[in-house]
Amino acid sequence: MRVPTGWLHAELNGNRLVHRRIKMDMERFWEKFQESTVPKVVDYTMDIQDGDPQLENAPFFDALRMNVELGEPNYRLCIQQHTISATEALHEDLYFYGLILFTLLGNQYNVGPLSYPGRILPQIAPPVTGNRATPRSR
């Protein structure tokens, strides 16, 4: 996934005060999702399958719900109702990444794609309060 990134550059009287990259909310979320959530999903799936995933045992869960609040803006394109939406892109990435994850897992165990793991339900919302939310996965 490609995520928006930020940069901070400040000078005072020609002297550089700061010049560094800043991780945006989506990037911080994606890192945490990959480091923490994905291994838990795989561990859960392997646990309920006794370490031997099989296609006929699908679905492996009723719903994988991901509720995320991010402070990423949407940009109107002034063409009908079209927008550039980082949150919409994240929604799609989480859904399709989930399907790919189970395809890879099934292929790793030579059973083919586990194409119906269960419902993958990402919900991405703007922050409820304040100007910026700390990315979190519930």
N, C-alpha and C positions, 0 to 999 in steps of 0.2 A: 504494500500500500504506500502511496506517496501522500505525505501529509504536509499541510502548510507549515512553514517555519518562519521564525522571526529573527530579527537582527536589531541590536542596539548599537548605535554609533553616536557618540557625543564628543564635541570638541569645544574648547574654550580658548579663545585667543590663539588659535592654531595648534594648541596642545591637545592631543588625544586623551580624553578622560576614560572612555570605555569604547571597546570595539569587540562585541561578542555575540554569538548566536544565542537565541532564547528559544527553548522548547515551548511550543504552543500546546494548548489543552489537548488537542487531538493526538499529538505525538506522545505526550505523557500518558494519555489513556491507552493508546495502542501498545506502548511498551509494557504497561502493567497488565493489559489483557493477555499479551503473549507470554509474559513471564509467570503470571499467576493463574489466570482463568483457564487458558488452554490446557495446561497440565492437569488441572483438576477435572476438566471435562473428560480428557483421555483416561485419567485414573479411574474415574467413576465408571466410564463405559467398560474398561477392561475388568474392573472389579465385578460388575454385574454379569459379565460374560465369562467369569472364571479364567481370564487371560486368553480366551480363545473366541474372538468375535465371529459371529456367523450371521449371514444375511437373513436367515429365517427367524432370527430372534428380534428383528427390528419391529417396531421402533424401540430405541434404547432408553428413551425418556419421553414424557408427555410434551414438555415444552422447555426449551432453553431460553429463558427470558433475560434480556440484558437491558436494564434501564440506565441510561447515561444522560447526565446533564453536562453540556459543554458551552463555553462562552464564545464559540466561533460564530461569526456573523454570516448572514446570507446576503448576497448582492443581487439586486434587481437588474435585469438587462434592458428594461424598457422595451421589450418585445413581447407583446401579449402579457402573460403571467410568468414568463420564464425567469429563473434565478440561477445563480451559481451558488450552490449550497454545500458547504463542507459537511454539515450534519446529515444531509440526504446521502452524500457519498459514503459517509461512515456507516450509515444504515445498510446500504447495499454491500459494502465491504464486509461487514460483520455477517450478514446473511450468507453471502457466497463463500466467504472464508470458512464458515461452519460446514458447508457442503463439501468443500475441498478437503477440509480436515478429515472428514469421515471417508472420503474417497482414498486419501493417502493411508489412513489407518487400515482400511480393508485391503488395500494393495500390499501393505507391509506384511500382512498375515496371509497373503495369497488366497483371499476369498473374494476378491474383486471389490468394486466400490460399494461402500455401505450407504447406498443412496437414499435410504429413508431412516435417518437417525431419530427423528422426532421433529416437532415444530421448532423452528429457530425464529425467535421473536425479538429482534432488537427494537428498542424504542429510544430515540434520540430526541432530547428536548433542550431548549435554551435554559439558562439558569433561572431559578425561581426568584431569587433576590440578588441584589447587588449587580455590579457591572461585570463581574467575572466569577465563574464557578470553578472550584477545584474539581478536576475530572474524577469521577468515581463510578464504580461499577457496583450495582446492587445485586 
